[in-house]
Amino acid sequence: MHQTSASVRTDPPQEPPAVVVRALTKVYSSGGSSVRALDGVDVEFARGAFTAIMGPSGSGKSTLMHCMAGLDTATSGSVRLGRTDLTTLTDKQLTLLRRDRIGFVFQSFNLLPMLTAEQNILLPAQIARRRVDPERLAHVVGVVGLDDRLDHLPSRLSGGQQQRVAVARALLGSPEVVYADEPTGNLDSRTGAEILAFLRDSARTMEQTVVMVTHDPVAASYADRVVFLRDGRLVDDLAAPTAQTVLDRLVGLEA
Ligand SMILES: Nc1ncnc2c1ncn2[C@@H]1O[C@H](COP(=O)(O)OP(=O)(O)OP(=O)(O)O)[C@@H](O)[C@H]1O
């Protein structure tokens, strides 16, 4: 029997998840003692998903995020961003990867006080000498509701408005992943809810992959999925979380 062209056709190579972590271990050593902050973590983050990382204090959340963001190096195991294995990169290559392919939102906003909101939003693109699409800028500014605040200095903006600037700055370059570290930790609950809604909407409408570390079950309930760490290990994985289901799992972990 002749083989038809259809029968030998191969499927196009599948896009890998945004981030893939395999057997990730991080040991901090100082003096004679050592701490195993991560102990063989395997986890994947799908493209366009909003995922929260939770766990008791000291469970390894920040260490995991820092290793995934190329801010810290693992002791063993691997972290892939798309098709790039971060563990094979030099410090210079990691700096470029953070600049070009990752967005960051921190608890403390991290805006430059002498620059206006718009200048802060544009700064990473300027540093990278990346052309900014005016439509993309207008879209991102519109999504976070900053149109009438663009010429303000951070000192003339509320905490929530400053965090909106930081979110717009992180989203502008369509990075492969946005890492948010306690993004609502310095905000009241109403303003925090707005920021979480922007992060959720950016995942839904712009297919932006977002990974957020948080202690707050209400914040985590905005995510599509919550992964739980304890003692440096991934111990639970919850889809379609609510504040109550997250709280129940956390109570179980602390028991
Ligand atoms: N630079 C470091 N040197 C030594 N030990 C560290 C360092 N950073 C973190 N650790 C230890 O690694 C473990 C995990 O810390 P990590 O900050 O990742 O936890 P976390 O879950 O983010 O905690 P928290 O919720 O309190 O912020 C802890 O025991 C911590 O003391």
The ligand as an SDF file (V2000), in Angstrom:
LIG
                    3D

 31 33  0  0  0  0  0  0  0  0999 V2000
   20.4350   34.1800   51.2260 N   0  0  0  0  0  0  0  0  0  0  0  0
   20.1180   33.1980   52.0860 C   0  0  0  0  0  0  0  0  0  0  0  0
   21.0470   32.6430   52.8720 N   0  0  0  0  0  0  0  0  0  0  0  0
   20.7350   31.6430   53.7170 C   0  0  0  0  0  0  0  0  0  0  0  0
   19.5060   31.1150   53.8450 N   0  0  0  0  0  0  0  0  0  0  0  0
   18.5310   31.6360   53.0860 C   0  0  0  0  0  0  0  0  0  0  0  0
   18.7720   32.7090   52.1690 C   0  0  0  0  0  0  0  0  0  0  0  0
   17.6020   33.0100   51.5350 N   0  0  0  0  0  0  0  0  0  0  0  0
   16.6750   32.1790   52.0510 C   0  0  0  0  0  0  0  0  0  0  0  0
   17.2260   31.3590   52.9760 N   0  0  0  0  0  0  0  0  0  0  0  0
   16.5300   30.2980   53.7160 C   0  0  0  0  0  0  0  0  0  0  0  0
   15.8910   29.4440   52.7810 O   0  0  0  0  0  0  0  0  0  0  0  0
   14.6180   29.0480   53.2410 C   0  0  0  0  0  0  0  0  0  0  0  0
   13.5510   29.4650   52.2370 C   0  0  0  0  0  0  0  0  0  0  0  0
   13.5010   30.9020   52.2080 O   0  0  0  0  0  0  0  0  0  0  0  0
   12.5060   31.7040   51.2570 P   0  0  0  0  0  0  0  0  0  0  0  0
   12.7840   33.1540   51.5040 O   0  0  0  0  0  0  0  0  0  0  0  0
   12.6150   31.1940   49.8790 O   0  0  0  0  0  0  0  0  0  0  0  0
   11.0950   31.2930   51.8690 O   0  0  0  0  0  0  0  0  0  0  0  0
    9.6700   31.9970   51.6500 P   0  0  0  0  0  0  0  0  0  0  0  0
    8.6820   30.8810   51.5260 O   0  0  0  0  0  0  0  0  0  0  0  0
    9.7470   32.9790   50.5360 O   0  0  0  0  0  0  0  0  0  0  0  0
    9.5070   32.7350   53.0450 O   0  0  0  0  0  0  0  0  0  0  0  0
    8.6150   34.0180   53.4410 P   0  0  0  0  0  0  0  0  0  0  0  0
    7.1830   33.6200   53.2160 O   0  0  0  0  0  0  0  0  0  0  0  0
    8.9150   34.2050   54.8970 O   0  0  0  0  0  0  0  0  0  0  0  0
    9.0730   35.1690   52.5920 O   0  0  0  0  0  0  0  0  0  0  0  0
   14.4440   29.6770   54.6280 C   0  0  0  0  0  0  0  0  0  0  0  0
   14.8300   28.7300   55.6060 O   0  0  0  0  0  0  0  0  0  0  0  0
   15.4180   30.8400   54.6030 C   0  0  0  0  0  0  0  0  0  0  0  0
   15.8790   31.1410   55.8990 O   0  0  0  0  0  0  0  0  0  0  0  0
  1  2  1  0
  2  3  1  0
  2  7  2  0
  3  4  2  0
  4  5  1  0
  5  6  2  0
  6  7  1  0
  6 10  1  0
  7  8  1  0
  8  9  2  0
  9 10  1  0
 10 11  1  0
 11 12  1  0
 11 30  1  0
 12 13  1  0
 13 14  1  0
 13 28  1  0
 14 15  1  0
 15 16  1  0
 16 17  2  0
 16 18  1  0
 16 19  1  0
 19 20  1  0
 20 21  2  0
 20 22  1  0
 20 23  1  0
 23 24  1  0
 24 25  2  0
 24 26  1  0
 24 27  1  0
 28 29  1  0
 28 30  1  0
 30 31  1  0
M  END
$$$$
